[in-house]
Amino acid sequence: MAGGSGGAGGGTGGGDSLARRAWRQYLLQLQRHPLRTKMVTAGCLAGVSDSVAQKLSGYQKIEKRRLLLKMIFGFAYGGPFGHFLHKVLDYIFKGKKDTKTVAKKVLLEQITSSPWNNLLFIFYYGYVVEKRPFKEVKTRVKKQYLSVQLSAWMFWPVVGWINHQYVPLQFRVIVHSFVACCWGIFLNLRARAMSLKQS
C-alpha cells in the first residue's frame, strides 16, 4: 500500500519532503543564529515587496539599485530592530500573554516604534533611494507623515495583537517582516504617487 502510494505520487512526496527539510533547516538556523536569520529574512522579504511594488507602479524593468537599497534597509535595520524590540518587550512584560499585558505591548509598540519606523522609512526612501535634496525630503515628510502614520495605526495594532497574543517569540519578527512586505508595497505605491504629483 505504501509502495503504491510512493509510485503514484513520488514527485509530490519528494517535493513535500524537500519543503519539510528546508523548513527544518530554516528553524534550525533560526534557533542557532536568530539575529542573522531574521536579518536575511527581512532583507529578502523587503526585496519581494519592492519588486512587486515596482511592477504595480508600471516599471518595465526592475530598478536594481532601488531594489538593493530596500533589501539593505530590511537586512541592516528591519531585522535587527524587530529582533531586539520583541526581546525588550518580552523582558519588560516578563513574557506574559494575558489580554491586559498584550494590550500594553501593542500600545507601547504603536506609540514608540511605529512612528519612528515610518518616519525613518520616508526619509530613507526620499533621501537615499530617490536621492532627493534634504529640504525636499523634509517637505515631503511634512506632507505625508501624518497620513501614513494614521494609516499605520488603523492596520498595525491588529497585526501586533495577533503577533503578541498567538505567535511564539522566535517567530514574531518573521511574521512582522511578512506583513511588512505587504505594508512596504503600500508605502512604496503611496510614495510613488506623491512623486508623480510633485513632478
C-alpha positions in Angstrom: 0.0 0.0 0.0 2.8 2.4 0.9 4.8 1.3 -2.2 1.8 2.0 -4.5 1.3 5.5 -2.9 5.0 6.2 -3.4 5.0 5.1 -7.0 1.9 7.1 -7.9 2.8 10.3 -6.3 6.6 10.2 -6.0 7.1 13.7 -7.3 4.7 15.2 -4.8 6.1 13.2 -1.9 9.6 14.3 -2.9 8.6 17.9 -3.1 6.9 17.8 0.3 9.9 16.1 1.7 12.2 18.8 0.3 10.0 21.6 1.6 9.9 20.0 5.1 13.7 19.6 5.1 14.1 23.2 4.0 11.7 24.4 6.7 13.5 22.3 9.4 16.8 23.8 8.3 15.4 27.3 8.5 14.1 26.6 12.0 17.5 25.2 12.9 19.2 28.4 11.7 16.6 30.5 13.5 17.4 28.6 16.7 21.2 28.7 16.3 21.6 32.2 14.7 18.3 34.0 15.4 19.5 37.6 14.6 21.3 36.6 11.4 18.3 34.6 10.2 15.9 37.4 10.9 18.1 39.9 9.1 18.3 37.7 6.0 14.6 37.0 6.1 13.7 40.7 6.4 16.1 41.6 3.6 14.6 39.0 1.2 11.0 40.0 2.0 11.9 43.7 1.5 13.2 42.7 -1.9 10.0 40.8 -2.7 8.0 43.8 -1.5 9.8 46.3 -3.7 9.8 44.0 -6.8 6.0 43.8 -6.5 5.7 47.5 -5.9 7.8 48.4 -8.9 5.7 46.1 -11.2 2.5 47.6 -9.8 3.9 51.1 -10.4 4.3 50.3 -14.1 8.1 49.7 -14.3 9.1 47.7 -17.3 12.4 46.7 -15.8 13.2 46.3 -12.1 15.4 49.1 -10.8 18.2 47.1 -9.3 19.7 50.0 -7.3 16.4 50.7 -5.6 15.8 47.0 -5.0 19.2 46.6 -3.4 18.8 49.6 -1.2 15.4 48.3 0.0 16.9 44.9 0.8 19.8 46.6 2.7 17.2 48.6 4.7 15.4 45.4 5.6 18.6 43.4 6.3 20.5 46.1 8.3 17.6 47.8 10.0 14.3 46.0 9.8 15.5 42.6 11.0 17.8 43.7 13.9 15.3 46.4 15.1 12.5 43.9 15.2 14.7 41.2 16.9 15.7 43.5 19.8 12.3 45.2 20.0 10.5 42.0 20.7 13.1 40.8 23.1 12.9 44.1 25.1 9.1 44.0 25.1 9.1 40.4 26.4 11.7 41.4 29.0 9.6 44.4 30.2 6.4 42.4 30.4 8.1 39.1 31.5 6.7 37.1 28.6 3.1 37.4 29.8 0.3 36.9 27.3 -2.8 37.9 29.2 -5.1 40.4 27.5 -4.1 43.3 29.6 -0.4 42.7 29.0 -0.8 42.2 25.3 -2.8 45.5 25.1 0.1 47.3 26.9 2.6 45.8 24.5 0.7 46.8 21.4 0.1 50.3 22.8 3.8 50.8 23.7 4.8 49.5 20.2 2.4 51.8 18.5 3.5 55.0 20.3 7.2 54.3 20.0 8.5 52.1 17.2 5.7 52.6 14.8 6.0 56.4 14.4 9.8 56.1 14.3 9.9 53.4 11.7 7.5 55.2 9.4 9.4 58.5 9.8 12.7 56.7 9.1 11.3 54.9 6.0 10.0 58.1 4.4 13.4 59.8 5.0 15.3 56.8 3.7 13.1 56.4 0.6 13.4 60.1 -0.4 17.0 60.9 0.6 18.8 57.6 -0.1 16.7 55.7 -2.6 15.4 58.6 -4.7 18.5 60.8 -4.0 16.3 63.9 -3.5 17.6 67.0 -1.7 17.2 67.0 2.1 15.0 70.1 2.1 12.7 68.4 -0.4 12.6 65.3 1.7 11.7 67.3 4.8 8.8 68.9 2.9 7.6 65.5 1.8 7.7 64.3 5.4 5.6 67.2 6.5 3.0 66.4 3.8 3.0 62.6 4.0 3.9 61.6 7.5 0.7 62.2 9.4 -1.5 60.4 6.8 1.0 57.5 6.6 1.1 57.2 10.4 -2.7 57.4 10.8 -3.0 54.6 8.2 -0.5 52.6 10.2 -2.5 53.0 13.4 -5.5 51.6 11.6 -3.6 48.5 10.5 -0.6 47.6 12.6 -2.3 47.3 16.1 -4.3 44.3 14.8 -1.1 42.7 13.5 0.6 43.5 16.8 -2.2 42.0 18.8 -2.1 38.7 16.9 1.7 38.6 17.0 2.0 39.2 20.7 -1.0 37.0 21.6 -0.6 33.9 19.5 2.9 33.9 17.9 5.9 32.5 19.8 8.7 35.0 20.4 11.2 33.5 17.9 8.6 33.8 15.0 7.3 37.3 15.7 9.9 39.1 13.6 9.3 36.7 10.8 5.5 37.3 10.9 6.1 41.1 11.2 8.5 41.0 8.2 6.0 39.1 6.1 3.2 41.6 6.9 5.7 44.5 6.5 6.3 43.1 3.0 2.7 44.0 2.1 2.8 47.2 4.1 6.0 48.2 2.2 4.2 47.8 -1.1 1.5 50.2 0.2 4.2 52.7 1.3 6.1 52.4 -2.0 3.0 53.0 -4.1 2.0 55.9 -1.9 5.4 57.5 -2.2 5.4 56.9 -5.9 2.0 58.5 -6.3 3.2 61.6 -4.4 6.4 61.8 -6.5 4.3 61.8 -9.7 2.1 64.5 -8.3 5.2 66.7 -7.5 6.7 66.1 -10.9 
